[in-house]
Amino acid sequence: MTRPAAHALLTRLRLRAMLRALLSSYILNGAAVALGMFLITALIHATLGPVASANASVGTVIALISDNPRACRGKFLHLIAAPVLGVPLFLAVQLLRVHPVELGLLLLPGTFLAFLSTAWGRRGMPVAAAVMFAMLLAMAPKPAADLHEALQRTGWCALGAGLYVLWGTASGVVLNGRYRTQALAELLLTLAALLDIHAWRVTRAMNPRGDEDPLALGEVLRRQAALAEQLQAARDLILEAPGTPRRQRLAGMLMVALEMRDRLIAGELDIELIHPGPSATLEQLATILHAMARDVAELADALLLGRMPAAAQDHGDALARLREQAYAEAHQNPDDVRAVAHAALLRSVSVRIGDQNAAVRQLAAQARGEQAPNLSAVRIGWQLFVSPAYWSLQPLLSVWHWRQPALRHAVRAALAVGTGYTLAMLLPWGSRDYWILMTIVVVLRGNLAQTLERRNDRVLGTLVGSMLAVGFLALEPPAIALLLVVVVAQGVAHAFAVRRYTVTSVAGSVMGLVMVHLLYSGGHPAFDFVERVGDTLLGTAIAWAFSYVLPSWERMQIAATVRRVCRAMAQHARQSLALATLAEVTGQPELAWRLARREAYDALSALVQATGRALVEPRAVRPPMAALEQLQGHGYQLLGQLSAIQSILLLRRQRLELPAVTGPLADTAQAIGQALELDQPWCARSSDAPHDPTLPERLSAIPEDLPDPFAPNTNAWLLRRLHLADDLAARVRADALRVIGPSAAP
């Protein structure tokens, strides 16, 4: 490819990425947040004046932090939690603003209680940030002259928060349909990227590049972990009340995407064995995978643009030709071990890629309305697949243990905020204490990895954002222009909060400086750029230092995560190998299998994320990383084998001799369950592979024995998968015991 052509291609790819970002759910959500804030502040500005509008904008910020694309059910309760906790603290800070010691004594328990809400996980994190912003933004204006003024400011703040809760609930209902489509499209784009990576890994199988390869297995595992989180967010949106044909179509496409994810993981099993094949065959397989990835990406683009997608290309004939060519070579050279092994492997690979091909065509057909979605598998259990929409007291009741990360993080944050407030009071220059504390709040995370990432992004974003804000304020714009800038900056900051925090930090700095300027001085003097940057650097340093205070190192939690992985794998194996799915594939048995599969993926994804966080921790406190990495690899291989077994049971059961495999299925399920029960004694079964007298001995020359590619039924392939799954369960157990320590073994 010539340089101009490459430059043109790169430009097109960048433009396409920008278009996808503009059409994404987080940009739409940021725009909805900005519009709601603008309407509320403009209305209050027109009726009650600029001071009321400035205080009401604080209330909208408190309420909007929790406003993200989510299901309609429980949206109001989700949004109202932060104002209920934050507005009283806003009033308390107003009353204590002239009493620095008493205010400091309020900030300590207030910060502790705010960060304790992280016990609810992702649902609680926005509440913690909102409550802290309520206290810190209340410190920005001049102290209230009397009780009446403090109550008046709080009333305006509560008005802004209440109006935004109503706006957020209503806009969530209006945009729910669009959010569903965007969530599915973004999921399909991630799936297309994984298909592309799998294709590149196929072509690189003959020339491995080591762990530094950006397409190595570790990177695949991290992308699969991110996909697991994305899948749960999509489930929460798409599987809520699928009562209309359009919603059912999206739900059916989501189910197809889940199956494609399984086949991708099962396909990773072939990467290590695929190198005996000719390079021309590998290139053709990779070309087919790339073409399927393009079809999936184009389908996602069509969903985002609201247009009819094109039909997906059928690669069945090309796969059949590859199989026939390999079979012909094996027939012509029956004594050639390499040719027979290649035919056997190509049968397995082509069947799996053929299933992916059928799934891609099914996705396109359902999107075009040419095929009805198959919803029977989950029709009776929609609520089991979505996250709870209510606030439960159980997380708060179970957090009171010294090793609980949420409790330690709450204590750590309270100490950091108290230290920052004390230093701000002692500084010789006119530092505004709230900016230091706000920096501590946004930088200090529950683990060191996220804190370091936020630290760098915060410093860079503050430098850029402060320069932009100071330049804008130097123009002495009117109050309405200041409000407009606050609204736009808030929308941008909200949109990129979980996507690219550097952008959020830039927009947040602009918003914070302009909002504080409105609250403090009524829109006249500009802020000192050097002072703002100095406060940011000080707050960042405090947050970084306190990330080592009462740390929640990953090794403190890793044993529980490993045990969760083993329990989930054992349950998934029992459900996958249950013959009941053959008799009733549309009822409760398959529902139980899907639930077990989700828990297995979620547990293993949590382990992958924990391992990534542990990599940035001090070497002396890291868990055994080599064992963890092996556990991840063997865990995903076990998931792949179980997915391959389930595919045989569900898609090719007509080619099985059921009486011959019933016993091995039950024995393997029991063996895997016993192996993954870490607290019980265990003795490995014989490692001899199940041997069929018709299986040629010549296959033993390759890394693992593949069944005869000319066998009339699928029993040998199922028995091979069962043996490999049993062996992998033993490896997972050994890896798990190495991670949690010899003392955990019975």
HELIX and SHEET records of a PDB file:
HELIX    1   1 ARG A    3  LEU A   22  1                                  20    
HELIX    2   2 SER A   25  LEU A   48  1                                  24    
HELIX    3   3 PRO A   50  LEU A   64  1                                  15    
HELIX    4   4 LYS A   75  LEU A   96  1                                  22    
HELIX    5   5 PRO A  100  LEU A  116  1                                  17    
HELIX    6   6 SER A  117  ARG A  123  5                                   7    
HELIX    7   7 GLY A  124  LEU A  137  1                                  14    
HELIX    8   8 LEU A  147  THR A  203  1                                  57    
HELIX    9   9 LEU A  217  ILE A  238  1                                  22    
HELIX   10  10 PRO A  245  ILE A  271  1                                  27    
HELIX   11  11 SER A  279  LEU A  305  1                                  27    
HELIX   12  12 GLY A  316  GLN A  332  1                                  17    
HELIX   13  13 VAL A  337  ALA A  367  1                                  31    
HELIX   14  14 ARG A  379  PHE A  385  5                                   7    
HELIX   15  15 GLN A  394  LEU A  397  1                                   4    
HELIX   16  16 PRO A  405  LEU A  426  1                                  22    
HELIX   17  17 ASP A  433  VAL A  443  1                                  11    
HELIX   18  18 LEU A  448  LEU A  473  1                                  26    
HELIX   19  19 ALA A  479  ALA A  495  1                                  17    
HELIX   20  20 TYR A  501  SER A  521  1                                  21    
HELIX   21  21 PHE A  529  PHE A  546  1                                  18    
HELIX   22  22 GLU A  554  SER A  576  1                                  23    
HELIX   23  23 ALA A  580  ALA A  583  1                                   4    
HELIX   24  24 GLN A  588  ALA A  614  1                                  27    
HELIX   25  25 ARG A  619  VAL A  621  5                                   3    
HELIX   26  26 MET A  625  LEU A  651  1                                  27    
HELIX   27  27 ARG A  653  ARG A  655  5                                   3    
HELIX   28  28 LEU A  658  ALA A  675  1                                  18    
HELIX   29  29 GLU A  697  ALA A  701  5                                   5    
HELIX   30  30 ASN A  715  ILE A  740  1                                  26    
HELIX   31  31 PRO A  742  ALA A  744  5                                   3    
END                                                                             
